[in-house]
């Protein structure tokens, strides 16, 4: 009989993840428009505001991962949620760019702490042979949130109701924190001593690099897709994010067993091809059709990247470093988001948004080169015959 995955604890973590990522989706939609329209900054200012959270998120993904291995996942969930609530309420006072960046720096640390706690707790309670499926399902919740968040943010924002957007995000995060506060601690008793290092586990380094090159374009997409869509004449740019998140949600649900069935390496190969092709369509086909079709293909690749990379990293490390592994791969996502927003913002300054998406496509394609030395999971090299 197949071991059970959908337990009450898993469902609570799934709901909390959905609520938290719905707020992230609202920020993705509203913050770039706030910086551009209300504060009057261009692509560099937007990239700075969006990328600021990634700077602290990178550090706290790794720090909170190690903390979670030593002290448990529950403190990460509760502390991360409370600080996020405070940050979103601070945005409701409509600060200038300096204030936005400062708030985003703190929020990035809190967001990383919460996500590491949630994703690691899911890995703790999932049966070993269904971990790839578990990651796919919990990240399905994240992308459902990213799908609903921009649409809700668009409706709440109207033309300039930004404070209302931030109040709603704070309320959603508070609800998610209340849900996870009811959980018991999920950290297993390690069979070996917990590492005292604060550095990423060795087994997470290559999967982290794969995530970095694969998702660099995601940082640019998050920062500039709303503005690019509006330039093409799309009146409600939140619909582009809804399409993106909807595609990812479908792939994560119907293809949730792909990483376990095909293996992490083969799934990553397919994801890099889709990422590169989708970004090339967005950048090379300057039209609404090109943006929408490219978003679909890009979304397919995005859906498969993170679950496969996490599975690859978890298979290469012990349970005593599980939270550190999740945090380290998550840090790579944050680096990709930050670098994507900042560097592609610079590219867009000189070559336009089309050029930025084409550069991101080339970087995603390079992931096949990085992946090449990785052996498929579970494959044992043949021994040399005895002389």
Secondary structure as GFF3:
##gff-version 3
##sequence-region A 1 387
A	DSSP	alpha_helix	8	33	.	.	.	ID=ss1
A	DSSP	pi_helix	34	38	.	.	.	ID=ss2
A	DSSP	alpha_helix	43	71	.	.	.	ID=ss3
A	DSSP	alpha_helix	74	91	.	.	.	ID=ss4
A	DSSP	alpha_helix	97	125	.	.	.	ID=ss5
A	DSSP	three_ten_helix	128	130	.	.	.	ID=ss6
A	DSSP	alpha_helix	131	157	.	.	.	ID=ss7
A	DSSP	alpha_helix	162	180	.	.	.	ID=ss8
A	DSSP	three_ten_helix	202	204	.	.	.	ID=ss9
A	DSSP	alpha_helix	205	231	.	.	.	ID=ss10
A	DSSP	alpha_helix	238	254	.	.	.	ID=ss11
A	DSSP	alpha_helix	258	262	.	.	.	ID=ss12
A	DSSP	alpha_helix	264	284	.	.	.	ID=ss13
A	DSSP	alpha_helix	288	315	.	.	.	ID=ss14
A	DSSP	three_ten_helix	319	321	.	.	.	ID=ss15
A	DSSP	alpha_helix	322	365	.	.	.	ID=ss16
A	DSSP	alpha_helix	367	371	.	.	.	ID=ss17
###
